[in-house]
């Protein structure tokens, strides 16, 4: 019965859980990956590459448009999708989108699906009641989730020797706390502290332009409902409910900027500790790794290369 409902009413895909996902090896946070194995190991730091880039990728309109644009400037674009473990389903849609992009643009993309549940637990879930008492807003769930994803993206860049990372944030959806200019500015500092340049290539591009770019490649657009395209990216039930008033009545959620700033600064420290511990468990010193990367980047600049 469920299968018949799915085939007849694709919008219901957002309400039903997807296939079960397990790590590809014990102790790993990778659920699926065709990216090369990390070049990072004890006493072995990767060469920093400027011709490859990481993109936080869902498969939606904005991240797909970002992927297409980046493929014009980089030899390889590493698409990284995350699963937070709390009502976050249908990540196979992102893989399907990557397959489409590779068919259209000639195998320019790798795909990694990574669970951030453990990181998200440490950043927010374990302290969610205390955090809510302090910040008095549900934004803590979504900003905390995105910060865990950003932290893992930084780690991905360090593992693979990437100098740059991006996401598909867009001003058309800046009502979402994690896509506000304030949040993105503060997150950018976190990347810079870890020797990674972070940008948002489609932030000022209207969604209509992104749609046209995608349609030119004959890539699926899903089911369009007002300004949204369903069934082409993972579904986050909590996010759908939190932003439902805006979607239905154009009534954005108000987020106090001082609270958002204080929250990000507080949780960044947790993210730093998580990263240091993750690398230490693998016999890698974060400080030494960052020093090596800075030296490489400075040498590249001195040699006339671009960071």
N, C-alpha and C positions, 0 to 999 in steps of 0.2 A: 504493500500500500504506500509506504513512504517513497519507494522508488518511482511509483507512478505519479505521486504528487510532485516530486522533484522535476520529472520530465515535463509535466504539464504546466507547472507554475514555478518558473525559475527563481522568482523573487523569494520563494520560501527557502531557497538555499541559505539565506541569511539567518534563518531560524533553526536550522538543523545542524547537528555536529558533523564534521568531516571525518576522513579516515584517521585511524589511530597512528600517532607518530612516535617513534622511538629513536634514541641516539644511535648513530651509526657505529659507535663503539663504546664500551663501558667507560664512564667518567667523562665522556665528551658532551659538549653542548651542541654539537652539530647533529641536525636531524636529516639533512640531505646536503650534498655538496658536490659540485663538479669543478670547483676552484682548485688550483694546485695546492698541495700540502704546504703548510707554513714553512718558510725558510728559517724561522726563528728557533733557536735551541740554546742549551747551555754553552756559553762561550762562542756562539755563532749568531751574529747579527746580519740580517739581510741587507743587500744593497738597496738604497732608496731609489725608486723608479718614478720618474716624472711622466712617463708615457702611459701609465695605467691609473685608474681612479676607482674608488668605491662609491656606490650609490645605495642609500637606504631605499629599498624598493618594495612596493606593494603590488604593482601592476595596474593601479588606477591611472586615471587620465594624466595627472601631474607627474607622477614618477615615470610613466611610460614616455611622456614627452621629454623629460629630462634625459632618459636613457638614449633616445634617438639623437638628441642634440649632442650629448657627450660622445657618442660614437663617431661623430664628425671630427673630433679633436684628439681622441685617445685611441691607442692601439687595442687596448682591452678595457672593458668596463665591468667591474665586479659588482653584480647585483646581489644585495644582501637583504634577506627577509627575516623577520623575527616573529616569534610566537611567545606570548607572555604567559600562557597556561591558564588564563582565567576568562573563559567565554570567548576565546580568540580562535576562530575556525576558518577552514577552507583555504589553507595555504597552498594547496595544489594549484589554485588559480594563478598564483604568482609564477609557478613553474611553467604553466601553460603559456603565460605571457612571454616569459623568457624564450621558450621554444619558438614562438611566433617571431620575436625580434631577431633571433639568430637565423631563422629561415629568410627573413626579409633583408637583413643587413649583413649576412655572411659571417656568422660565428664570431661576433665581436664581444660576446657577453659570457661571463660565468655566473653561476647561481649557487648561493649558499643559503640554506634555511637553518636558522639557529634558534634554540630556545633561550629566552632570557628570564625564565621563571625564577631561577635561583637568585639572579641579580635583582630582579624586581622585588622579590621577597625581602631582600636585605635593604633595598632602597626605601620601600614604602610599606609593603604588605604587613611586615612584622610590627610596624609602628603606626599603622593606619589610624587607630583610635586616638592615640596621643597627637598625631599630626592633625587630625580633624579638629580636635579641641583647640589646637593652636591657630590653625589657618581658617577654620570655619567654612570650608568650601570643598566641593568634590573635585576641584581641579587637581588636587594632590595625586589622585589616582592616575590621571592621564599624563600629567607632567612627569610624575615619577616613572611611569612606564616608558615614556619617550627618553628620559634620561638614561635608563638602563640600556635602551637601544643605542643611544649615542655612545655610551661608555663602551659597549661591545663593538661598535664601529671603529672607535679609536683603536681598540685592541686588534681588530681585524687588520687595520692599516699597519700597525706595528708588526704583526705576524708576517705580513706579505710585503713589507717594504714599500708601502704606498705613501706618497707625500700629500695626497689630496683625498677629500671625501665630500660628498654632497647629499642632499635629500630633495624631495619633491615639494617642499613647502611652497605655498602660493598665497598671495595676498587676497585672493578671492575666498580663501578659507581661513583668514586671519582671526576669525572669531574663536577658533580653536586655540586654547592657551599655548599649546606646544608649537603653534605656527605664528604666534605674535612676534612682532619685531623685537620686543624686549627679550623674550625667551631665546630667540635665535641669536641675538647679539651676545647674551651671556654664555650660551652654549659654544659659540665661536671661540670665546676666550679659553674654554676648557680644551678644545681641540688644539689651539695654538700652544697651550702649556705642554701639550704632548707631541709637538712638532708636526702637526697635521693641519693643513689649510682646509677650511670648511667654507662652502658656499651654497647658495640656493639659486641655481641657474634659471628657474622658471618663476621666481617669486613675483616679478612684475609683468609676466606674460599672461594675458587674458586667457581664460580657459577655452574660449571659442577658438583661439589660435592653436592651442594644444590639440583640440579636437580635430581641426583640419590637418595638422601635421600627422596625426595618427591615422586618419582616414586615407590620406594619400598613400600610406603603406598597406592599406587594406587589412588593418588589424581590427579585431573585434572590439566593439564599443559597449557590449553588454546591453542591459535593459535601462533605458534612460527614463528617469522619473524627476521632473523639473531639472535642476542643475546637476543631478547625480547620475552616475552610471553604476548599476548594480551587477553583481555576478562576475566581476572581472578582477576582484581583489579579495583578500581575507576580510572576514567580518569580526568586529569587536562589539559584542552585545552591550557592554557597559558604555562604550562610546556612543552607540546608537541611542541609548536611552538618555544619556546626559545631554546630548545636543539635539534631542527630538523637538523641544520647543522652538529652536531656531529653524529647524528644517520644516516644521509645519506652519509656524506663525511668524517667521522672520524675527524672532525675539532672541537676540544673542545673550549668552550668559555673561554677566559682568564679573571680571576678574581684577581684583585690586593689584596694581602693579608692584606696590611695596611688598605685599605678601608673596607674590609670584617670585620676585627677586630674592627675598629672604629664603624661600623654599629651595630655589635652585642652588643658591650658595651653600645652604646646609647640606643638600643631597650630593653636591659635587664632591664634598669631602669624603662621603661614603663611597662614591664611585672611585675616587683615587685609591682608597684602601682596598676596594675589591680588586682593582686592576693590579695593584702591587702584590696582593696575596695570590691572585691567579698566576702571575708570572713567577713568583717565588716558588710556588708549588712545582713549577717546571724547571726550577734551577736557574731562573733568569732574574737579574737585578734590574728593576725598572729604571733607576737613575742612570746606570751604566748604559742601558739601551738608548735612552733619550740623549745622553751625551754623544754617543756614537752617531746617532741620526743628525744631531745638530752639526757635528763636524762634517758629515757628508754633505749636508745642505749648504753649509758655508763654503766648502770646497767647490761645489757645483756652481755657486754664484761667482766665486773668484775665477772660475774657468770660463765664465760667460754663459753658463746654463741658466735656466729659469727654474725657480722653486715651484 
